[in-house]
Amino acid sequence: MILINKQKRRKVEESKKRRRKRISKDVSQPKDSASKLIKNKNKLLTKKLNLLMMKFKNRLERLRKLQGKSQNLKGQNIEKIKEIKERFNLKEGRGFT
């Protein structure tokens, strides 16, 4: 009798205990991942554009430096400018201009 009563009490006590609630995830997560992909692509594009702009600025500065030096080296500067333009055109796939 005593054992049976103890077992019943335990069962009742266990049923009264609170159980942990599981956190349910929303189904709307695929939309979030799509927006994250778009944001990441935009970030990559802006980085690439910034790099291209920096390269372009460097080339312009180089050309300005070559053109702005003393006039005694004018022929050399013209040749250097032509070389730089040709390299740039070849890299861009434009050919010779």
Jmol script that loads the backbone (N, CA, C; Angstrom):
load data "model"
ATOM      1  N   MET A   1       0.810  -1.193   0.000  1.00  0.00           N
ATOM      2  CA  MET A   1       0.000   0.000   0.000  1.00  0.00           C
ATOM      3  C   MET A   1       0.858   1.263   0.000  1.00  0.00           C
ATOM      4  N   ILE A   2       1.825   1.229   0.849  1.00  0.00           N
ATOM      5  CA  ILE A   2       2.665   2.410   0.963  1.00  0.00           C
ATOM      6  C   ILE A   2       3.430   2.641  -0.349  1.00  0.00           C
ATOM      7  N   LEU A   3       3.924   1.588  -0.972  1.00  0.00           N
ATOM      8  CA  LEU A   3       4.654   1.710  -2.225  1.00  0.00           C
ATOM      9  C   LEU A   3       3.747   2.223  -3.344  1.00  0.00           C
ATOM     10  N   ILE A   4       2.564   1.751  -3.379  1.00  0.00           N
ATOM     11  CA  ILE A   4       1.622   2.171  -4.413  1.00  0.00           C
ATOM     12  C   ILE A   4       1.300   3.658  -4.269  1.00  0.00           C
ATOM     13  N   ASN A   5       1.111   4.115  -3.037  1.00  0.00           N
ATOM     14  CA  ASN A   5       0.811   5.527  -2.803  1.00  0.00           C
ATOM     15  C   ASN A   5       1.987   6.419  -3.218  1.00  0.00           C
ATOM     16  N   LYS A   6       3.214   5.974  -2.938  1.00  0.00           N
ATOM     17  CA  LYS A   6       4.388   6.753  -3.309  1.00  0.00           C
ATOM     18  C   LYS A   6       4.496   6.873  -4.827  1.00  0.00           C
ATOM     19  N   GLN A   7       4.223   5.777  -5.518  1.00  0.00           N
ATOM     20  CA  GLN A   7       4.300   5.793  -6.973  1.00  0.00           C
ATOM     21  C   GLN A   7       3.240   6.721  -7.568  1.00  0.00           C
ATOM     22  N   LYS A   8       2.057   6.714  -6.994  1.00  0.00           N
ATOM     23  CA  LYS A   8       0.997   7.595  -7.476  1.00  0.00           C
ATOM     24  C   LYS A   8       1.370   9.057  -7.253  1.00  0.00           C
ATOM     25  N   ARG A   9       1.961   9.325  -6.089  1.00  0.00           N
ATOM     26  CA  ARG A   9       2.366  10.698  -5.790  1.00  0.00           C
ATOM     27  C   ARG A   9       3.421  11.185  -6.797  1.00  0.00           C
ATOM     28  N   ARG A  10       4.354  10.295  -7.098  1.00  0.00           N
ATOM     29  CA  ARG A  10       5.402  10.667  -8.043  1.00  0.00           C
ATOM     30  C   ARG A  10       4.809  10.988  -9.416  1.00  0.00           C
ATOM     31  N   LYS A  11       3.858  10.163  -9.834  1.00  0.00           N
ATOM     32  CA  LYS A  11       3.235  10.391 -11.132  1.00  0.00           C
ATOM     33  C   LYS A  11       2.492  11.720 -11.154  1.00  0.00           C
ATOM     34  N   VAL A  12       1.815  12.018 -10.067  1.00  0.00           N
ATOM     35  CA  VAL A  12       1.070  13.268  -9.982  1.00  0.00           C
ATOM     36  C   VAL A  12       2.038  14.455  -9.966  1.00  0.00           C
ATOM     37  N   GLU A  13       3.129  14.328  -9.208  1.00  0.00           N
ATOM     38  CA  GLU A  13       4.111  15.409  -9.136  1.00  0.00           C
ATOM     39  C   GLU A  13       4.773  15.643 -10.499  1.00  0.00           C
ATOM     40  N   GLU A  14       5.072  14.570 -11.194  1.00  0.00           N
ATOM     41  CA  GLU A  14       5.698  14.700 -12.506  1.00  0.00           C
ATOM     42  C   GLU A  14       4.758  15.352 -13.513  1.00  0.00           C
ATOM     43  N   SER A  15       3.480  15.036 -13.408  1.00  0.00           N
ATOM     44  CA  SER A  15       2.530  15.629 -14.346  1.00  0.00           C
ATOM     45  C   SER A  15       2.308  17.110 -14.050  1.00  0.00           C
ATOM     46  N   LYS A  16       2.526  17.542 -12.826  1.00  0.00           N
ATOM     47  CA  LYS A  16       2.346  18.942 -12.455  1.00  0.00           C
ATOM     48  C   LYS A  16       3.542  19.801 -12.876  1.00  0.00           C
ATOM     49  N   LYS A  17       4.683  19.178 -13.083  1.00  0.00           N
ATOM     50  CA  LYS A  17       5.876  19.927 -13.467  1.00  0.00           C
ATOM     51  C   LYS A  17       5.673  20.588 -14.831  1.00  0.00           C
ATOM     52  N   ARG A  18       6.244  21.747 -14.948  1.00  0.00           N
ATOM     53  CA  ARG A  18       6.160  22.440 -16.230  1.00  0.00           C
ATOM     54  C   ARG A  18       7.200  21.869 -17.186  1.00  0.00           C
ATOM     55  N   ARG A  19       6.789  21.727 -18.385  1.00  0.00           N
ATOM     56  CA  ARG A  19       7.719  21.250 -19.400  1.00  0.00           C
ATOM     57  C   ARG A  19       8.225  22.434 -20.215  1.00  0.00           C
ATOM     58  N   ARG A  20       9.385  22.253 -20.759  1.00  0.00           N
ATOM     59  CA  ARG A  20       9.966  23.314 -21.572  1.00  0.00           C
ATOM     60  C   ARG A  20       9.179  23.472 -22.868  1.00  0.00           C
ATOM     61  N   LYS A  21       9.001  24.708 -23.236  1.00  0.00           N
ATOM     62  CA  LYS A  21       8.316  24.977 -24.492  1.00  0.00           C
ATOM     63  C   LYS A  21       9.356  25.092 -25.595  1.00  0.00           C
ATOM     64  N   ARG A  22       9.082  24.479 -26.705  1.00  0.00           N
ATOM     65  CA  ARG A  22       9.988  24.560 -27.838  1.00  0.00           C
ATOM     66  C   ARG A  22       9.658  25.799 -28.656  1.00  0.00           C
ATOM     67  N   ILE A  23      10.705  26.419 -29.118  1.00  0.00           N
ATOM     68  CA  ILE A  23      10.524  27.612 -29.923  1.00  0.00           C
ATOM     69  C   ILE A  23      10.271  27.176 -31.361  1.00  0.00           C
ATOM     70  N   SER A  24       9.172  27.626 -31.893  1.00  0.00           N
ATOM     71  CA  SER A  24       8.856  27.260 -33.272  1.00  0.00           C
ATOM     72  C   SER A  24       9.414  28.321 -34.209  1.00  0.00           C
ATOM     73  N   LYS A  25       9.933  27.887 -35.343  1.00  0.00           N
ATOM     74  CA  LYS A  25      10.507  28.806 -36.314  1.00  0.00           C
ATOM     75  C   LYS A  25       9.435  29.213 -37.317  1.00  0.00           C
ATOM     76  N   ASP A  26       9.523  30.464 -37.765  1.00  0.00           N
ATOM     77  CA  ASP A  26       8.574  30.959 -38.750  1.00  0.00           C
ATOM     78  C   ASP A  26       8.877  30.357 -40.114  1.00  0.00           C
ATOM     79  N   VAL A  27       7.858  30.259 -40.910  1.00  0.00           N
ATOM     80  CA  VAL A  27       8.014  29.721 -42.251  1.00  0.00           C
ATOM     81  C   VAL A  27       8.536  30.797 -43.203  1.00  0.00           C
ATOM     82  N   SER A  28       8.499  32.051 -42.805  1.00  0.00           N
ATOM     83  CA  SER A  28       8.858  33.165 -43.680  1.00  0.00           C
ATOM     84  C   SER A  28      10.364  33.353 -43.833  1.00  0.00           C
ATOM     85  N   GLN A  29      11.173  32.440 -43.393  1.00  0.00           N
ATOM     86  CA  GLN A  29      12.623  32.582 -43.477  1.00  0.00           C
ATOM     87  C   GLN A  29      13.169  32.552 -44.902  1.00  0.00           C
ATOM     88  N   PRO A  30      12.624  31.782 -45.835  1.00  0.00           N
ATOM     89  CA  PRO A  30      13.182  31.832 -47.187  1.00  0.00           C
ATOM     90  C   PRO A  30      13.150  33.231 -47.802  1.00  0.00           C
ATOM     91  N   LYS A  31      12.143  34.025 -47.483  1.00  0.00           N
ATOM     92  CA  LYS A  31      12.097  35.398 -47.973  1.00  0.00           C
ATOM     93  C   LYS A  31      13.266  36.193 -47.409  1.00  0.00           C
ATOM     94  N   ASP A  32      13.565  35.971 -46.128  1.00  0.00           N
ATOM     95  CA  ASP A  32      14.678  36.669 -45.506  1.00  0.00           C
ATOM     96  C   ASP A  32      15.997  36.294 -46.171  1.00  0.00           C
ATOM     97  N   SER A  33      16.164  35.013 -46.475  1.00  0.00           N
ATOM     98  CA  SER A  33      17.417  34.594 -47.099  1.00  0.00           C
ATOM     99  C   SER A  33      17.551  35.190 -48.501  1.00  0.00           C
ATOM    100  N   ALA A  34      16.431  35.334 -49.193  1.00  0.00           N
ATOM    101  CA  ALA A  34      16.479  35.947 -50.521  1.00  0.00           C
ATOM    102  C   ALA A  34      16.898  37.405 -50.418  1.00  0.00           C
ATOM    103  N   SER A  35      16.370  38.101 -49.428  1.00  0.00           N
ATOM    104  CA  SER A  35      16.746  39.509 -49.270  1.00  0.00           C
ATOM    105  C   SER A  35      18.210  39.628 -48.850  1.00  0.00           C
ATOM    106  N   LYS A  36      18.696  38.670 -48.070  1.00  0.00           N
ATOM    107  CA  LYS A  36      20.107  38.680 -47.681  1.00  0.00           C
ATOM    108  C   LYS A  36      21.001  38.495 -48.905  1.00  0.00           C
ATOM    109  N   LEU A  37      20.586  37.608 -49.807  1.00  0.00           N
ATOM    110  CA  LEU A  37      21.368  37.393 -51.024  1.00  0.00           C
ATOM    111  C   LEU A  37      21.435  38.665 -51.858  1.00  0.00           C
ATOM    112  N   ILE A  38      20.312  39.356 -51.949  1.00  0.00           N
ATOM    113  CA  ILE A  38      20.280  40.597 -52.721  1.00  0.00           C
ATOM    114  C   ILE A  38      21.194  41.632 -52.085  1.00  0.00           C
ATOM    115  N   LYS A  39      21.148  41.739 -50.757  1.00  0.00           N
ATOM    116  CA  LYS A  39      22.001  42.697 -50.060  1.00  0.00           C
ATOM    117  C   LYS A  39      23.472  42.370 -50.276  1.00  0.00           C
ATOM    118  N   ASN A  40      23.813  41.072 -50.188  1.00  0.00           N
ATOM    119  CA  ASN A  40      25.207  40.667 -50.387  1.00  0.00           C
ATOM    120  C   ASN A  40      25.674  40.989 -51.810  1.00  0.00           C
ATOM    121  N   LYS A  41      24.802  40.745 -52.791  1.00  0.00           N
ATOM    122  CA  LYS A  41      25.167  41.055 -54.171  1.00  0.00           C
ATOM    123  C   LYS A  41      25.398  42.549 -54.339  1.00  0.00           C
ATOM    124  N   ASN A  42      24.531  43.350 -53.711  1.00  0.00           N
ATOM    125  CA  ASN A  42      24.693  44.803 -53.810  1.00  0.00           C
ATOM    126  C   ASN A  42      26.008  45.249 -53.187  1.00  0.00           C
ATOM    127  N   LYS A  43      26.369  44.649 -52.056  1.00  0.00           N
ATOM    128  CA  LYS A  43      27.632  44.995 -51.405  1.00  0.00           C
ATOM    129  C   LYS A  43      28.811  44.651 -52.305  1.00  0.00           C
ATOM    130  N   LEU A  44      28.756  43.464 -52.918  1.00  0.00           N
ATOM    131  CA  LEU A  44      29.844  43.052 -53.805  1.00  0.00           C
ATOM    132  C   LEU A  44      29.962  43.990 -55.004  1.00  0.00           C
ATOM    133  N   LEU A  45      28.813  44.380 -55.559  1.00  0.00           N
ATOM    134  CA  LEU A  45      28.846  45.286 -56.701  1.00  0.00           C
ATOM    135  C   LEU A  45      29.436  46.635 -56.332  1.00  0.00           C
ATOM    136  N   THR A  46      29.080  47.143 -55.158  1.00  0.00           N
ATOM    137  CA  THR A  46      29.623  48.441 -54.757  1.00  0.00           C
ATOM    138  C   THR A  46      31.123  48.340 -54.525  1.00  0.00           C
ATOM    139  N   LYS A  47      31.584  47.219 -53.963  1.00  0.00           N
ATOM    140  CA  LYS A  47      33.021  47.038 -53.760  1.00  0.00           C
ATOM    141  C   LYS A  47      33.755  47.010 -55.095  1.00  0.00           C
ATOM    142  N   LYS A  48      33.187  46.273 -56.057  1.00  0.00           N
ATOM    143  CA  LYS A  48      33.822  46.191 -57.370  1.00  0.00           C
ATOM    144  C   LYS A  48      33.857  47.560 -58.038  1.00  0.00           C
ATOM    145  N   LEU A  49      32.752  48.302 -57.919  1.00  0.00           N
ATOM    146  CA  LEU A  49      32.722  49.637 -58.510  1.00  0.00           C
ATOM    147  C   LEU A  49      33.755  50.546 -57.869  1.00  0.00           C
ATOM    148  N   ASN A  50      33.894  50.431 -56.547  1.00  0.00           N
ATOM    149  CA  ASN A  50      34.893  51.248 -55.858  1.00  0.00           C
ATOM    150  C   ASN A  50      36.299  50.916 -56.336  1.00  0.00           C
ATOM    151  N   LEU A  51      36.581  49.626 -56.509  1.00  0.00           N
ATOM    152  CA  LEU A  51      37.899  49.223 -56.999  1.00  0.00           C
ATOM    153  C   LEU A  51      38.152  49.760 -58.407  1.00  0.00           C
ATOM    154  N   LEU A  52      37.138  49.663 -59.263  1.00  0.00           N
ATOM    155  CA  LEU A  52      37.297  50.175 -60.620  1.00  0.00           C
ATOM    156  C   LEU A  52      37.530  51.683 -60.623  1.00  0.00           C
ATOM    157  N   MET A  53      36.807  52.379 -59.775  1.00  0.00           N
ATOM    158  CA  MET A  53      36.980  53.832 -59.699  1.00  0.00           C
ATOM    159  C   MET A  53      38.382  54.187 -59.207  1.00  0.00           C
ATOM    160  N   MET A  54      38.880  53.437 -58.223  1.00  0.00           N
ATOM    161  CA  MET A  54      40.226  53.696 -57.709  1.00  0.00           C
ATOM    162  C   MET A  54      41.270  53.459 -58.796  1.00  0.00           C
ATOM    163  N   LYS A  55      41.118  52.371 -59.557  1.00  0.00           N
ATOM    164  CA  LYS A  55      42.059  52.091 -60.639  1.00  0.00           C
ATOM    165  C   LYS A  55      42.026  53.198 -61.684  1.00  0.00           C
ATOM    166  N   PHE A  56      40.824  53.633 -62.011  1.00  0.00           N
ATOM    167  CA  PHE A  56      40.670  54.693 -63.003  1.00  0.00           C
ATOM    168  C   PHE A  56      41.315  55.990 -62.523  1.00  0.00           C
ATOM    169  N   LYS A  57      41.107  56.318 -61.250  1.00  0.00           N
ATOM    170  CA  LYS A  57      41.713  57.529 -60.689  1.00  0.00           C
ATOM    171  C   LYS A  57      43.235  57.443 -60.710  1.00  0.00           C
ATOM    172  N   ASN A  58      43.767  56.262 -60.387  1.00  0.00           N
ATOM    173  CA  ASN A  58      45.221  56.082 -60.415  1.00  0.00           C
ATOM    174  C   ASN A  58      45.774  56.285 -61.822  1.00  0.00           C
ATOM    175  N   ARG A  59      45.077  55.761 -62.815  1.00  0.00           N
ATOM    176  CA  ARG A  59      45.535  55.925 -64.194  1.00  0.00           C
ATOM    177  C   ARG A  59      45.502  57.391 -64.613  1.00  0.00           C
ATOM    178  N   LEU A  60      44.422  58.075 -64.208  1.00  0.00           N
ATOM    179  CA  LEU A  60      44.338  59.501 -64.539  1.00  0.00           C
ATOM    180  C   LEU A  60      45.465  60.288 -63.890  1.00  0.00           C
ATOM    181  N   GLU A  61      45.749  59.977 -62.637  1.00  0.00           N
ATOM    182  CA  GLU A  61      46.837  60.665 -61.939  1.00  0.00           C
ATOM    183  C   GLU A  61      48.169  60.407 -62.635  1.00  0.00           C
ATOM    184  N   ARG A  62      48.378  59.181 -63.050  1.00  0.00           N
ATOM    185  CA  ARG A  62      49.615  58.825 -63.729  1.00  0.00           C
ATOM    186  C   ARG A  62      49.756  59.611 -65.035  1.00  0.00           C
ATOM    187  N   LEU A  63      48.652  59.705 -65.785  1.00  0.00           N
ATOM    188  CA  LEU A  63      48.690  60.472 -67.033  1.00  0.00           C
ATOM    189  C   LEU A  63      48.950  61.952 -66.767  1.00  0.00           C
ATOM    190  N   ARG A  64      48.331  62.488 -65.734  1.00  0.00           N
ATOM    191  CA  ARG A  64      48.542  63.900 -65.398  1.00  0.00           C
ATOM    192  C   ARG A  64      49.992  64.162 -65.011  1.00  0.00           C
ATOM    193  N   LYS A  65      50.557  63.233 -64.250  1.00  0.00           N
ATOM    194  CA  LYS A  65      51.963  63.393 -63.854  1.00  0.00           C
ATOM    195  C   LYS A  65      52.869  63.383 -65.073  1.00  0.00           C
ATOM    196  N   LEU A  66      52.581  62.465 -65.994  1.00  0.00           N
ATOM    197  CA  LEU A  66      53.408  62.377 -67.190  1.00  0.00           C
ATOM    198  C   LEU A  66      53.285  63.630 -68.051  1.00  0.00           C
ATOM    199  N   GLN A  67      52.110  64.188 -68.115  1.00  0.00           N
ATOM    200  CA  GLN A  67      51.903  65.375 -68.941  1.00  0.00           C
ATOM    201  C   GLN A  67      52.405  66.641 -68.266  1.00  0.00           C
ATOM    202  N   GLY A  68      52.470  66.639 -66.952  1.00  0.00           N
ATOM    203  CA  GLY A  68      52.804  67.856 -66.231  1.00  0.00           C
ATOM    204  C   GLY A  68      54.280  68.078 -65.984  1.00  0.00           C
ATOM    205  N   LYS A  69      55.166  67.183 -66.381  1.00  0.00           N
ATOM    206  CA  LYS A  69      56.601  67.344 -66.115  1.00  0.00           C
ATOM    207  C   LYS A  69      57.220  68.369 -67.058  1.00  0.00           C
ATOM    208  N   SER A  70      58.508  68.520 -66.945  1.00  0.00           N
ATOM    209  CA  SER A  70      59.212  69.531 -67.745  1.00  0.00           C
ATOM    210  C   SER A  70      59.063  69.247 -69.234  1.00  0.00           C
ATOM    211  N   GLN A  71      59.212  70.297 -70.019  1.00  0.00           N
ATOM    212  CA  GLN A  71      58.997  70.171 -71.456  1.00  0.00           C
ATOM    213  C   GLN A  71      60.179  69.539 -72.169  1.00  0.00           C
ATOM    214  N   ASN A  72      61.296  69.401 -71.488  1.00  0.00           N
ATOM    215  CA  ASN A  72      62.456  68.768 -72.116  1.00  0.00           C
ATOM    216  C   ASN A  72      62.191  67.290 -72.394  1.00  0.00           C
ATOM    217  N   LEU A  73      61.384  66.665 -71.571  1.00  0.00           N
ATOM    218  CA  LEU A  73      61.099  65.242 -71.712  1.00  0.00           C
ATOM    219  C   LEU A  73      59.764  65.007 -72.411  1.00  0.00           C
ATOM    220  N   LYS A  74      59.343  65.950 -73.195  1.00  0.00           N
ATOM    221  CA  LYS A  74      58.022  65.878 -73.797  1.00  0.00           C
ATOM    222  C   LYS A  74      57.862  64.642 -74.689  1.00  0.00           C
ATOM    223  N   GLY A  75      58.869  64.313 -75.482  1.00  0.00           N
ATOM    224  CA  GLY A  75      58.792  63.157 -76.369  1.00  0.00           C
ATOM    225  C   GLY A  75      58.656  61.855 -75.597  1.00  0.00           C
ATOM    226  N   GLN A  76      59.422  61.738 -74.494  1.00  0.00           N
ATOM    227  CA  GLN A  76      59.333  60.534 -73.668  1.00  0.00           C
ATOM    228  C   GLN A  76      57.958  60.418 -73.031  1.00  0.00           C
ATOM    229  N   ASN A  77      57.434  61.536 -72.586  1.00  0.00           N
ATOM    230  CA  ASN A  77      56.120  61.514 -71.952  1.00  0.00           C
ATOM    231  C   ASN A  77      55.040  61.079 -72.928  1.00  0.00           C
ATOM    232  N   ILE A  78      55.130  61.562 -74.147  1.00  0.00           N
ATOM    233  CA  ILE A  78      54.137  61.187 -75.151  1.00  0.00           C
ATOM    234  C   ILE A  78      54.192  59.687 -75.400  1.00  0.00           C
ATOM    235  N   GLU A  79      55.406  59.133 -75.490  1.00  0.00           N
ATOM    236  CA  GLU A  79      55.554  57.692 -75.708  1.00  0.00           C
ATOM    237  C   GLU A  79      54.996  56.895 -74.530  1.00  0.00           C
ATOM    238  N   LYS A  80      55.263  57.364 -73.311  1.00  0.00           N
ATOM    239  CA  LYS A  80      54.745  56.673 -72.127  1.00  0.00           C
ATOM    240  C   LYS A  80      53.227  56.712 -72.095  1.00  0.00           C
ATOM    241  N   ILE A  81      52.666  57.844 -72.440  1.00  0.00           N
ATOM    242  CA  ILE A  81      51.206  57.974 -72.464  1.00  0.00           C
ATOM    243  C   ILE A  81      50.612  57.015 -73.481  1.00  0.00           C
ATOM    244  N   LYS A  82      51.241  56.916 -74.648  1.00  0.00           N
ATOM    245  CA  LYS A  82      50.759  55.989 -75.667  1.00  0.00           C
ATOM    246  C   LYS A  82      50.810  54.550 -75.165  1.00  0.00           C
ATOM    247  N   GLU A  83      51.903  54.182 -74.496  1.00  0.00           N
ATOM    248  CA  GLU A  83      52.034  52.826 -73.962  1.00  0.00           C
ATOM    249  C   GLU A  83      50.941  52.526 -72.949  1.00  0.00           C
ATOM    250  N   ILE A  84      50.701  53.480 -72.064  1.00  0.00           N
ATOM    251  CA  ILE A  84      49.677  53.273 -71.033  1.00  0.00           C
ATOM    252  C   ILE A  84      48.301  53.125 -71.671  1.00  0.00           C
ATOM    253  N   LYS A  85      47.998  53.958 -72.657  1.00  0.00           N
ATOM    254  CA  LYS A  85      46.706  53.863 -73.338  1.00  0.00           C
ATOM    255  C   LYS A  85      46.560  52.523 -74.037  1.00  0.00           C
ATOM    256  N   GLU A  86      47.630  52.057 -74.690  1.00  0.00           N
ATOM    257  CA  GLU A  86      47.572  50.772 -75.381  1.00  0.00           C
ATOM    258  C   GLU A  86      47.352  49.628 -74.402  1.00  0.00           C
ATOM    259  N   ARG A  87      48.050  49.658 -73.278  1.00  0.00           N
ATOM    260  CA  ARG A  87      47.849  48.615 -72.258  1.00  0.00           C
ATOM    261  C   ARG A  87      46.418  48.618 -71.758  1.00  0.00           C
ATOM    262  N   PHE A  88      45.912  49.799 -71.496  1.00  0.00           N
ATOM    263  CA  PHE A  88      44.542  49.922 -70.996  1.00  0.00           C
ATOM    264  C   PHE A  88      43.552  49.378 -72.022  1.00  0.00           C
ATOM    265  N   ASN A  89      43.742  49.726 -73.293  1.00  0.00           N
ATOM    266  CA  ASN A  89      42.838  49.265 -74.340  1.00  0.00           C
ATOM    267  C   ASN A  89      42.924  47.761 -74.528  1.00  0.00           C
ATOM    268  N   LEU A  90      44.115  47.183 -74.420  1.00  0.00           N
ATOM    269  CA  LEU A  90      44.260  45.737 -74.557  1.00  0.00           C
ATOM    270  C   LEU A  90      43.577  45.009 -73.413  1.00  0.00           C
ATOM    271  N   LYS A  91      43.698  45.543 -72.196  1.00  0.00           N
ATOM    272  CA  LYS A  91      43.056  44.902 -71.048  1.00  0.00           C
ATOM    273  C   LYS A  91      41.538  44.971 -71.158  1.00  0.00           C
ATOM    274  N   GLU A  92      41.045  46.078 -71.694  1.00  0.00           N
ATOM    275  CA  GLU A  92      39.608  46.255 -71.827  1.00  0.00           C
ATOM    276  C   GLU A  92      39.059  45.542 -73.059  1.00  0.00           C
ATOM    277  N   GLY A  93      39.946  45.022 -73.910  1.00  0.00           N
ATOM    278  CA  GLY A  93      39.511  44.305 -75.101  1.00  0.00           C
ATOM    279  C   GLY A  93      39.102  45.221 -76.239  1.00  0.00           C
ATOM    280  N   ARG A  94      39.584  46.437 -76.246  1.00  0.00           N
ATOM    281  CA  ARG A  94      39.197  47.400 -77.273  1.00  0.00           C
ATOM    282  C   ARG A  94      40.122  47.359 -78.485  1.00  0.00           C
ATOM    283  N   GLY A  95      41.319  46.849 -78.315  1.00  0.00           N
ATOM    284  CA  GLY A  95      42.280  46.871 -79.408  1.00  0.00           C
ATOM    285  C   GLY A  95      42.985  48.209 -79.456  1.00  0.00           C
ATOM    286  N   PHE A  96      43.693  48.461 -80.533  1.00  0.00           N
ATOM    287  CA  PHE A  96      44.449  49.710 -80.651  1.00  0.00           C
ATOM    288  C   PHE A  96      43.548  50.826 -81.159  1.00  0.00           C
ATOM    289  N   THR A  97      43.769  52.016 -80.596  1.00  0.00           N
ATOM    290  CA  THR A  97      42.994  53.170 -81.072  1.00  0.00           C
ATOM    291  C   THR A  97      43.922  54.263 -81.518  1.00  0.00           C
TER     292      THR A  97
END
end "model"
wireframe off; spacefill off
backbone 0.3
color backbone group
